[in-house]
Amino acid sequence: MADNYDDYSREELLRELRLRDRRPRFGLVWERKEIEHEKAVNDDFVALDFDPDLSCGVAPYRNLIIEGDNFDALRYLCMTHAGKIKCIYIDPPYNTGNRDFIYNDHFVDKEDSYRHSKWLEFMYRRFVLARELLSEDGVLLVSMNDVNRAKLELLLDQVLPGMNLGSIVWRNRQGSNADQDCFLSVDHEHVLVYGGPGFQFEGLAKSYEMYGNRDNDPRGPWRTSDLTLGFSYKERPNLYYPLIDPKTAVHYPPNPDRIWVYASRDRLKPGARVQAKPMEEFIELGQIIFPVEQRLETWHTLDELLVAIDKGDVPKSGKTPLLRRELPDLEFWVGKEIGFGRPAFKRYKADLRNQTQPLSSWITPKFEAKNIEQGSGLVSGTNQEGAKLLSEIFDDKRFNYPKPLSLISGLVAQATKGNDIVLDFFAGSGTTAHAVLNANQIDGGERQFIMVSCTEAMPDAPDKNLCRDVCAERVRRVVSGFKNKKGTGSNFAYLRTKRLPAETLFSSIPHEAIWTALQLIHAESLSPYVTDALIQQAVVENSTVLYLPNINETVLQSLNAVCATASTLVVYTWQPGLLRQHFDDDRLSFLPIPQFLVDRFGSGSKA
């Protein structure tokens, strides 16, 4: 029964709080300043300002690059893209103490009992928001080093319970020297994988060289495969039985250490059902291949059989004898013609559950790829590849330790297809956007990207702007082409986050910001606000979305004209009541601005 704190005195409440704080907890625990956190979430509204000069290509813009604090950007995206993102990839700060990151990459407060609390709280707030963005079949991929992997995994398990799918390992450098006293060289990193119930990787191409059709089977190419299962006859007695070729009456002993994979009709209990067909049905279908040329033997007495067993002159699977003194019912084999070969299963290519093989959790380094069987997994370069490519794009070193394009391209290709949306809210040099554009070029997809990056301006570098000068500029050069490399095409809108105080929201939110939000909610693409237009208009799949900044007689006439040609209209206005007086039409929905955005923002941004 819960305590009734209303009956507690001040002293009793303080004592209870102190006792609670000393009480041990299970799982990952860190200091959270809840009041400070609530203020950060609830005291303002986030808007996006569109910058046409830094945007790339022509509208409508399908891709977004957002400059600003990613916490603000994620709060905004929860309003516009909740449940729409198929893949989130991030390479967050590793909490190593490097000062050259705007967040200082070193969230340690001398007042914290646990030195990682600031970093954990920083990541926690962002992951809670990111969770709301993932689609049902979406996936979150997070790069992390060995030092903080355990802490981050516990944090993600708390935010995304039941969604931990594993991790992928890749070599981030080659021939490294030991940088620890224990003489251990850490030359790999992890990509943590958290996915929804419907997520699965695309998989890797299978080799079908072993499939053929030498008997012209009308069911198509096939291969032989094992007929046994890794259990002993004591563990699965019902699957331990003699297999008989109905055409020759040759008997084949089962393997006592690896029983048959399919049940026999004779061993099934009345009413019992099996997941696959029984062995006899596979025999009738011609899917059990019995040996043709083999040794055949008949032991006429039990003593003859026992002599053969003692000599090891019995059928074997590898070096394992299939008939032994301790096995039950040895008398059954007396007088039977016994085959020394092993039956096999005829497995058709068309019956494969998947036409691809699963993605391996081990990424092959490019410098080892020649020595590894093709198709064994993804192949990626090291961090050196990322640095070399960035230098080729810019002719200088603008960003430290960019991830290799081959790594992110492989992950994007495995996790997405079609018109999926990919988000990176630690966009850095823009490698993820580059990977999305490459993936579309390779398979003809229409994936979209949303990149979020801060400026990384510091007191001693106030003009630094990583988002503008590195991320956006890189993507711009990739789109148009660089160093004799053909451009990928595409476009992006450049936007900046802006916090608006809640108390001024109903009077100060710009029309341009409203129209940006409405387009991203309904159309997932963006066209600039047309200042001279009486009505802002966007056509989506099943309706037309309108925004009316003002209402006057001319606007009403224009709305009448739109109504004459559109089937369904969603109209956003500052005066919905007034419009309802003029239009009595079931095809029209009138929604209040900015209240609609305020409500939507508030419901999606509580971290």
Secondary structure as GFF3:
##gff-version 3
##sequence-region A 1 607
A	DSSP	three_ten_helix	5	7	.	.	.	ID=ss1
A	DSSP	alpha_helix	10	22	.	.	.	ID=ss2
A	DSSP	alpha_helix	34	42	.	.	.	ID=ss3
A	DSSP	beta_strand	44	56	.	.	.	ID=ss4
A	DSSP	beta_strand	64	67	.	.	.	ID=ss5
A	DSSP	alpha_helix	70	80	.	.	.	ID=ss6
A	DSSP	beta_strand	85	90	.	.	.	ID=ss7
A	DSSP	alpha_helix	117	133	.	.	.	ID=ss8
A	DSSP	beta_strand	134	144	.	.	.	ID=ss9
A	DSSP	alpha_helix	146	159	.	.	.	ID=ss10
A	DSSP	beta_strand	164	171	.	.	.	ID=ss11
A	DSSP	beta_strand	188	195	.	.	.	ID=ss12
A	DSSP	beta_strand	204	205	.	.	.	ID=ss13
A	DSSP	beta_strand	222	225	.	.	.	ID=ss14
A	DSSP	three_ten_helix	237	239	.	.	.	ID=ss15
A	DSSP	beta_strand	243	244	.	.	.	ID=ss16
A	DSSP	beta_strand	251	252	.	.	.	ID=ss17
A	DSSP	three_ten_helix	265	267	.	.	.	ID=ss18
A	DSSP	alpha_helix	279	284	.	.	.	ID=ss19
A	DSSP	beta_strand	288	289	.	.	.	ID=ss20
A	DSSP	beta_strand	296	298	.	.	.	ID=ss21
A	DSSP	alpha_helix	302	311	.	.	.	ID=ss22
A	DSSP	beta_strand	316	317	.	.	.	ID=ss23
A	DSSP	beta_strand	320	321	.	.	.	ID=ss24
A	DSSP	three_ten_helix	330	333	.	.	.	ID=ss25
A	DSSP	beta_strand	337	339	.	.	.	ID=ss26
A	DSSP	beta_strand	344	348	.	.	.	ID=ss27
A	DSSP	three_ten_helix	349	351	.	.	.	ID=ss28
A	DSSP	beta_strand	356	357	.	.	.	ID=ss29
A	DSSP	beta_strand	364	365	.	.	.	ID=ss30
A	DSSP	three_ten_helix	366	371	.	.	.	ID=ss31
A	DSSP	beta_strand	379	380	.	.	.	ID=ss32
A	DSSP	alpha_helix	383	394	.	.	.	ID=ss33
A	DSSP	alpha_helix	405	415	.	.	.	ID=ss34
A	DSSP	beta_strand	421	424	.	.	.	ID=ss35
A	DSSP	alpha_helix	431	443	.	.	.	ID=ss36
A	DSSP	beta_strand	448	453	.	.	.	ID=ss37
A	DSSP	alpha_helix	466	466	.	.	.	ID=ss38
A	DSSP	pi_helix	467	472	.	.	.	ID=ss39
A	DSSP	alpha_helix	473	480	.	.	.	ID=ss40
A	DSSP	beta_strand	481	482	.	.	.	ID=ss41
A	DSSP	beta_strand	485	486	.	.	.	ID=ss42
A	DSSP	beta_strand	492	501	.	.	.	ID=ss43
A	DSSP	three_ten_helix	502	504	.	.	.	ID=ss44
A	DSSP	alpha_helix	505	508	.	.	.	ID=ss45
A	DSSP	alpha_helix	511	522	.	.	.	ID=ss46
A	DSSP	beta_strand	536	539	.	.	.	ID=ss47
A	DSSP	beta_strand	544	548	.	.	.	ID=ss48
A	DSSP	alpha_helix	553	565	.	.	.	ID=ss49
A	DSSP	beta_strand	569	573	.	.	.	ID=ss50
A	DSSP	alpha_helix	576	582	.	.	.	ID=ss51
A	DSSP	beta_strand	588	592	.	.	.	ID=ss52
A	DSSP	alpha_helix	595	604	.	.	.	ID=ss53
###
